[in-house]
Amino acid sequence: MSSDPPDADYLDAIFAAIRGGAAQLAAMKAWLGGAERAAPLSSWRFQFLAAARAAHRRAGAYLDETEERLRRLGPEDQVPAPLDQLPGNVAAMRADLRTEEQHLNRLETEATSREQAIPEGRAKRSAS
């Protein structure tokens, strides 16, 4: 590995990926909040959950990209300060993402369980 520092574009890409992951994680939380506030059988609830799922996928992709770029910098114990703090910060973001994914899974399960619990005749009447 070269002792030359990575170029600014490479570091900018790392920080852009971190910002992108953080933004998508925040968006996911906002969509989940909307889903919780929506009426239980509202079509809005399902739209919020779908948007949260999409933000979850994008956040995961950004974190994957960040982790890969950080690995290319070299072993964690050889990365200079303050870059040496990034792997821990990304790991914390990944843990937050997993927690929010569990929240999303719970809300999706509740929503689909409620939808399936509606008697067929009543569901047809309310749809018209």
GICORWO-V907223 format. One record per helix or strand of 2 or more residues. SS is the DSSP state (A for helix, B for strand). FROM is the first residue (numbers start at 1). TO is the last residue. If there is no record, write none. Layout:
ss=SS from=FROM to=TO
ss=SS from=FROM to=TO
//
This chain:
ss=A from=8 to=37
ss=A from=43 to=73
ss=A from=76 to=78
ss=A from=83 to=117
ss=A from=120 to=127
//
